[in-house]
Amino acid sequence: MSEPPRVAGLVWNAGLKNQTQAQLEWSATTPRTPLPLGAEIAFSTGPDRQCLGIWRNGKRLGCPTRTPLAATAHGPLCPECQTMDRSYSIAADTRLDDPREFAVYLAHHGSRVKIGITAADRGSARLLEQGALSSAFLSSGTLAAARRVERLFTSAFGVTDRVTSPTKRTARLDPPTAEQRAADLHALAENVNTLDWPDGQTLRTLDVVDHTPTYGLPADGIRPAHTLRALTPDAVISGRITCQIARDLYLETPQGLVIADTQLLSGWPLTTLEPGTAFTAGTEPIAAPVLPQDALF
């Protein structure tokens, strides 16, 4: 009997009717599994967790040693595959010869606004993967010029190019309104007139998009009672999807709302169970937060 496919993680890609949606991606040829809001899911983990290898030229190259992964690892790669992955990576500036069109975006994460770049043909997928509450594309053009725009903003206005996952999750507890987020993005974008704008990137009309309806994030925020712990063999993750942001699933379970970081699932073989199967995976209670009033930029 062959083992169940190993999950690679949660991705945002075009689904039915070309709408971007959350899907579980697998290491083998198994089709992606859509995770629509309101769906009842149930999966059980297999006996071990392994590195899945890296993507190259549109396909996955499996880890040559099938290296075991610690249950606490956030992601599906062993240290050697992480090094190989970054050796040809746009994020690590080791893939500057990519000829595609790249867009510069502003992403509002509730208490932080970040600037970043994405391949223009990916549309909003990159913003949804990062969990942006609202976003707007600033310009588009070559990759090298996109990097220059990104660095101009970080140096001139102190805008970050990274926001940590804990900061994002805290902001979801009590997010600013869509109107406030849009005003922040417009105010920041107006600063382009003060910059020595580089050749190779063309400014776009600023169109702010509110992503919270796609996630199912309520306007007054979401407050999980528990968080998923590192998994063990034969653990069951189940519940109704009430919200999904970036790589986090918010599951309604008999013990309350659980936030599940799907990066803890990656590398485990998962078997689909009948909806309603009891949740047995380990969780930790979340203490009542103290909400910071962080400066945006």
N, C-alpha and C positions, 0 to 999 in steps of 0.2 A: 504493500500500500504506500503510495507516494505521500510525502508530507504536504501539509497545506502550504499555500504560497506565503511568503514573508512580506509583511507590509513595509513599504518604503517611506510612507508618511502621508500627510494631508496636503493636497495641492489644489490650486484654483485654476480651472481651465474651462474652455467652452464646452457646454453640454448640449442638451436638447434645445432647439430653437436658437442656438448660438449664444445662449446666456451663460455668463461665467458663474460657475458654481463650485462648491467644495466637493472634492472626491478623494477617496483613498487610493493611493497608487501602490502597486505591488512590484516585487522584484522580478517576477517571471512574466510570462505573456498574458497573465490574467487581466482582463479588462478592468479599468478603473471602476471603483464602486461609488456611485453618487451618494451624497449624504445630505438630503434635503431637510430643511427646517421642519420640525414636527415629526420626523421619522423615528420609529422605535428601532434601536439597534441592539445587537448582542453578539459579542465575539469572545472566544476563549484563547488564551495564549498556549503555545506549544511548549516543548521541553527546554528550549535554549534560545539564545539571542545571538545573531551573527552579523558581522559587517556585510553590507550588500554591494560594495564596490562603487565605482564612479560612472558618471555619464561622459561619453565621448561621441561626438558626431551623431547625436540623436539616439544612441542606444547605451544600455548599461553594460559596463565591463565588470563582471563579478570579481569580488575580492579573491586573489589567487590562493590565499591561505585560509579563507573562510574564518577569519579571526573572530573568536568569541567577544562579545561586547558586554561591558558591565551593565547591570540593570539600571544604574543611575545615569548612564550616558545620554546626553541630549542630542540625538541624531544617529544616523545609520552607518557611520564610517569609523573605522579603526584609525589610529594615528598615522599609519603609513598611507592609507588611502586618502586621508585628509590632506597630507602633504602633496600627493599626486594631484588631487582635485584642485588645489590652489596654484599648481604649476601652470595651469592654463585657464585662468579665471578672470572674468571682467571685474568682479568685486575686488580681487587682489591685484589689479593692474598688471596682470601677466598675459593679457589677451587684447592688446591695444590695436591689433591688426584686423579686428572684426569690421567688415565693410558695411554692415547693416546701418539703418537709420536709428539713432538713439534720441530719446526724449528726456528732458530734465523735468522733474516734478517737485512739487511741494506737497508734503503729506502732514496732516494735522492728526496728532495722536492724543489729543485731549489736554495734556499739560506740556507738550513739546510740539514744535513744528520742525520737521527735518526736510532736507533737500536730498535728492537722489537721482539716479539715472536708471533707465530701463530701455530695452529694445522696443522701438515704437510699435512693432507688430504684435507685441504682447498685450497692448491695450491696458486695461485696468488690473490685469492679473497680478502684477508685481505689487500694486497697492493693497490688494486684498490679501496677498500672502503675508504682507507686513502688518496687516491689521490697521491700516489708516482709517480714521473715522471719517475724514473728508480729505479730498485731494484736488489738485489742479495741475495740468501740464503747463509748464512755463515756456519751453522752446523745444525745437527738434533739429537734428542735423547729425554731424559726425560724432563718433565716440570721443576722439581727442578733445574736441571743442566742448562736448558735454562735461568732461572732467574739469576743464578750465572754468566753466560756469559754476560748477559745484564748489570748486575751491574759492572762487571769487566770493560767493555767498557766505561760506563758512568764515573766511577771513574778514570780510567787510562788515558783516552783520551778526556774527557769532551764531549763525544757524548751524545746528548739529547735522551730521550725516549719519548718526546712529542714535537709536532710542532703545533702551533695554526692555526686555519682556516684562520684568516686574513693574517698570514705570508705566508701560502700556496697560497692564492689567489693573493697576491702581486707578488710572484715569477712567477706566470703564465703569468704576463704581459710581461716579457722579460726573459724567462728561459735560462740558459746556454745550450749549445749544448748537444746532446746525447753523443758525444765523450768526452766532458768535464765531464759530469756526470759519465760516466763509469770510467774515469781516477780517479776521486775522490773516487769512491767506491773501486777500486782496491788498491789505495794508503792506504786507511784506513784498508782494510782487511789484508794487509801485516803486520800490527802491531800485529797480533795474535801470531807471533813468540816470542814476548817479554812478553807474559802473562803466568801465571801459570795456564794452561788450565785445567778445571775441568773434572773429570770423568763424563760420562753420556751424553756427547755431542760429536759427531763425525764431524770433519771438512768435508765440502763438496767442490767440485771444484767450484770456483766462476764463475758463469754465469750471467752476467749483462743483464737485460731485460729492454728495452725501452718501457714504457707503453703509450707514447703519441699518437701513431697511434690508439690504442684502444679508447682513449678519444676523438680523433678528434682534439687534440690541435696542432695548427700550430707551426712550428719550431720557428717562430718569435714572438710567444705569442698570447694572446687573450685579448682584451680590451673592456669589456662591458661598455655600456653607462649608464645603470640603474641597480639598485638592487631591488629585490622584498621586499616589506614591509610586516609587519604582516597582515595576511589575515582577511577578514570580510565575513559574510554570503553572498552567491550569487555572490562571486567574480569569474571571469573567468581568468584562467591561460592558455594561448595558444601561439602557435608559432612553428617554425621549430627548431628542436634540431640540433644545429651546433657543440656542444661540450658538453661532460658530464664527470665530474671529481669528484671522491669521491661521495658526496651527492649533488653536485651542477649541475644544468642544465643551459646551456647557450642557450637562446631562441632568435631566430631572429623574431622580431615583427615590426609592422609599426612604432613604436616609437624608434626603434634601438635595439641593443643587450642587453638583460636583463639576469642577473644572478639570478637564482632562487634557494635558499637554500631549498631543499625538506624537511628539518627538520621542516620548518614552515608549511608544508602541513600535517604532521603526526597528526592523531587524528581527522581530518576533514572528514566527508563523502564527497566523490567526485562522481560527475556524469559525464560520458563521453559525450562530445558534438561533433558536426560535426567539422571536421578540417576547419580552416578558421574563426571560431567564434571569434569575436572581443575580444581582451585582455582588461579586465576592472579592474584587481587587482591593488592595489596601488603600486607605485614604487618611488624610490628616485634616483636623478641623482648622478653619481659617479664623484667626482672631479678628475682632472688630477693628477696622482700619482707622488710622488717623489720616484724614485726607489733606495732603499738602497743597498749598497754593503756590505752585511753581510759576516762575517767570517763563513766558513762552519763548522768547528769543532776545 
